[in-house]
Structures are given as structure tokens and as C-alpha cells.
Amino acid sequence: MTLLDDVAARDGGRCWVCDEPVDLDRSVNDPRGPSVDSRTTDRKAKVPERLAHRACNTRKGAVKVVIAWPDRLHVVDPAPLITVATRLERKGGREMVARCPTRQDAQDAADWLVDRFSRLVPGLPVNAKIEPGGGQFLVILATTR
């Protein structure tokens, strides 16, 4: 097994940047082909490599990566997830990541966040809590260690 195979298996075959499936059979020169993104600049990272599409990996070298919240979620003031992931990975704790108009909207966002963080930061156990406040619902992401 190669490093690419190991990383792909651990990351569930999904790109850490765009969260779309990566076809390991495509050429590594194809923009949608596989690549291993090394996190050598972040010495404290618990996972040194992540799976990415070649284009996502190349683009992130030129611009800061932004993990998009899905349009289907109804959130206000969504937090930048890379920043949240970095802080939770380094320090643990909890972070308020969004406000939602209804409890169901908050639950949908919480479910998506826990699923997305399982691939964004493999090995970092997180859970999401919903707290009412000010006529809205706060979504809070917390480490579970």
C-alpha cells in the first residue's frame, strides 16, 4: 500500500478541502485526480497528510482555504471552519460556530458539522450542542477528549 492509499482510506476517499469524492484511478496530473496534501507548515497537526484533489491542493497554495457551509443550511454568522478546526485541534474546548433561526435549522447544522469535522480533522473527536439564546439557537462545537 502507498501513502496515497493509506491517506485515502483514512479520509474516506474524500477531499479535505471541497469534501467531494476523489477518484484514485484518475491521473495525478488531472485536476480532479488524487494528491496528498502535506501539512508540514503546521508542526502541531495531529494528522500530517490529507487527501485532496490535485486542483484543490494546488489552489490552496495560492489562496487561503475556505470550507464552504452548504447553501441548504440556514445559518447566520457562520464561523470560518478552518480557524475553528485549528483552534480546537490545538487547544480543545468549545466554540460557538453559528446562529440559526429554528431548533431544526440548528440541528441540521450541528449534524453537518460533526460529519464534516470527521473528515476535516480526522482523529479530533467533536460533538455539537444547541443552546437557545436571544430568540435563536446557537450551534456550539466542542472537543470530546
N, C-alpha and C positions, 0 to 999 in steps of 0.2 A: 504494500500500500504506500502511496506517495503522500507527501504533506498535503497536497490539494485534496486527495481522497479523505484524509483524516479530518481536515478542516470542514470539508463539505458535509461529512457525516455528522460532525458535532453541531454544525449550524443548520442542519435540516435541509441542506441544499438551497438555502435562500440567501440572497444578497443582503448584507447588513445595512447597506445604505438605502436601497429602494424597497426592500422586503419582497421582491419578486423572485420566482424560482430561477436558478442558474443551471443552464444545460451544460453538464460536464463534457458532453460529446462534441460541443462546438469547439472550433479552433480558439486557442488562447489569443489569437490576433483579431478575432471577431469582437465587435463592441459588446455583444451580449454573451460572449464567451467567459469562461471562468478565470479568476485570478485570486491570489491570496494577498490580502492587504495586511502588511506587517505594521504593527503598532510600535515600532522601535522608538518613536519620539516620546511615548508615554511609558516610562520605565516602571511605573507603579501598576500598569494594566495587568489584571489577573489573567487575561487571555491575550497572548502576544500576536496572534494572527486571526483574521476573519475572512470569510468568503465574500467575494464581491464580483459583480460583472466587470469586465475589463474597462468599459466606459465609465462606470461609477467610480472605480478605483482611480482612473486617470483624471477624471473631472475633480475629484476631491482634493487632488494635489494643487489645483488652480483656484478653487473656491472653497470656502468653509462649508462643510456638510450640514445640511438641514434635513432633519427627519420630518417629513410632512405628516400632519394629522389628517386622517381621511375626511373627505367632504361630507360623508354621511353622518359624522358625529356633530352634535350640536354643543359646541364648547365656546366659552368666552375667555379671552386672555389665556390661550394655551401656552404653556411653558415650552421653551426650546429644549427638546428632549436630549440632545447631545450634552448640553450643560447639566441637565438633571442627572443623566446617566453618569457623567464624570464625577459629580459631587457624591452621589450615592455609592459609587464604586470605591471612592477614596475614603469617605467619612462615615458612610452608613446613615442611619437616621430616617427622616421623613421630609417630603417636600410637597407643598400644595402645587398641583400641576394644571388645574383648570377649574373654571366655574361653569355650571350647567343650569339651565332653567328648570328642569324637572329631575326627579329622582331617577326615572328611567333613562334619561339622557346621560346622567352621571354614571349609572350602572353600565351602559353601553361603552362609555369612555373608559371606565375602570377595567372592564373585561378586555378591551382592545389593548390598553396599556400593559397589563400583565402579560398578555400573549406577545406583544411586540418587544417588551424588555427581555423575554426569554431568549430572543434571537439577537437583540441589540447588545446585550451584555450577558452572554452565556455564563452560567455559574453564579450570577448575582441573584439570590432569591429575593423577590419583591412581592408585595401584595398591595392592593388598592383599597382604600377606605373612602366612604362617602359620609360627609358631615353636613347637616343643614346649617345655613347661616345667611342672614340678611335676605331672606326670600328666595334664595337659590341654593344650590348644592355644590359643595366643594369636593373635588376629587384629590385625594392625597395618596401619594405613592410612598411606600416605606420598605426598607430592607427588613428581612425576617431573620437575620442572624443574631 
